[in-house]
Amino acid sequence: MLHRFEIQLADIDRGVYESLDLRVARHPSEDHAYLLTRVLAFALEHGAGLEFSAGLSDGADPAIWHRTGDGRVLAWIEVGAPAADRLHRASKLAERVAVYCHRRPDLLQQRCKKEKVHKGDQVRLIKVPTELLTALEEHLDRNNRWDLSRHEGRVTIVCNGTAIEAVLEEVPLVPAD
């Protein structure tokens, strides 16, 4: 199923103000929470060259990335709880790695602490609250309009006249010892 997201982005924390018009295909195995996390990650990481990958269709690619014309990977952005070895490979390949985790980020951190993740203390883990995704899912349609702002870590999304707020906590995947 194809979803359209028209997003007025005001990311005050990064100084990014854009109008995004995204058409996002939902893979049959993808649930709504994953889809919404993927769209949030794209908007909050927005920058020149950022694109959705083949994602679920090609298990080797992240959900979102920024590649240069010569094949270098500048940003590797995962959604969910990827395996530690996948993040290890990503952090060797990409200049910047982030994970938007919407289910049990504490388990992902525990797993990655036990297994070796290259530069694990530099991989950003963004904890997406379940309450935020549940509220957004109530408004999910084929055509969606969001006014999305981020200020001092607080995210506010206005959709269908309803303001939904949450704090997306950002921590290192593996805290430095």
N, C-alpha and C positions, 0 to 999 in steps of 0.2 A: 504494500500500500504506500502511496506517495502522500507525504504531508508537506504543506507549505507553511513556512514561518517567516512572517514579516516582523522584523525586530528593530526597534529604535533603541540603539545601544548608547548608554551614557556611562562609560567606565571611568569614573572620576579618579579612581586609584591609579589607573595607568594613563589617563589623559586621552582616551580613545572615545570618539563620538562618531558613530556610523549608522547608516541605514542598511540593514542586511535583508536580503530576500533569498531565503534558502528553500530549496526543494530537497526533502530528505526522504529517501526510500526506507521503509521499515521492512527488514528481512523477516520472513515468516517465523523464525526462531527468536526474534527480538521482542522482549516485552516492552510495555509502555515506559516503565521506569528507566530502562536502558536507553530508549530513544530520547526521552526528555533529558537525561544526563548527557547524552552525546550532543544534543543541540545546545544545552547550557555551556558545555565545555568549549564548543566551537565559538560561541558568542564571547565568552569570557577570556578566551585565548586569541581572539580575532586579531589578525594582522595580515599584512601583504603576504601572499603566497600560501596561506593556510588553506588546506582542503581536506574534505572527507576522503578517506581511502576506500578501497574495495571492502575493507572491514571484515564483516562476517563472511563475505563470499570468498575472501582470501585470508586465511588464518595467519599468514606471515606478516600482514600489514597491521599497523595500529588503527584505531578508530579515526584518528585525525593526524595529519602531519604537514610539515612544510619541508619540501625538497627543493633543492636548487636545480638549475638546468643541467649541471654536470653530475647529478645524482647524489650529492651530499644531502644528509638529513639534518636540518637545523632544529626541528622540533618533532618530537614523538609523543603523542598524547593518547593515552589509553583510557578506556572507560570500563568500570567494573573492578574485578579483582584478578588481574593477570598473574600467571605463574612467575615465580622469582627468576627462573632462567630466562624467561622472555624479557623481563625488565633488565636483567644483567646484559643481555644482548643489545637491547635498546640503548642503554646508557653507554655502551662502547661505540655504538653506531651514530648516535645523535648528540648534538651539542647541548640540547635541553630535553628533559623527560619529565612529564607530569602524568599523574593518574587521578582521574575523577572517580572516586569510589562511592557508590550509593548503597552498598550492602556490607556491613561488618568490616569497616576499615581496620579495626583492631586486629582481626584475624589475618588480614593481608600484612600488616606490620609484623605480627608475630612470625608468620611464615618467612617473610623476607629477612628478618633478623637471624633466623636459624640458617638460612641458605645464603650463599654469597651473591650479593648484587653489587656490581661494579659502580662505584660512586653512589652507593645507596643513600648516603647522607645529603646528596645533591638532587636526588629525585624528589620532586614535589608531590605530596599526597594531599589532595583536596577532598575533604569529607563532605559529601552532599547529603543533607538531612532527608530522611524518608518523608517527613511531614511536608517538606517543600514539594517533593515529587508527587505525593498523594494529592495535594492541593492543585498542582498543575494538571494532573491527569483528569481531574473533574472538568477542566476546561478544554481538554485536547479534542481537536477536530481535524478535518482534512486541511482547513485553512485557519491559521492561527496568527493573531496579532499580539505582539508583546511590546511593552515599554519596559526595558530592562536597564536597571541602574545598579552600579556598585560603588559604595562609598565606605571607606574604612572597614572593608571586609563584609559589610552588610549588603546583601543582594535584595533588591525589590523588583518584583515583576508584576506589572499591571496587565491583566488580560480579562477581557469581557467586563471591564469596570471593577474588577476585584483586585485589590493590592495584596500580594503575597510576599512576605518577608522572611528571610532566613540569614543566618551567618554560615558562610562556608569556611570552615576552619582549614587552614593550610599548615601542614607540618612536614618535616622530612620523612621520607619513607622509612629510613633506618636512622634513628638519632645517632649523632656522632658520639663516640665513647669518650 
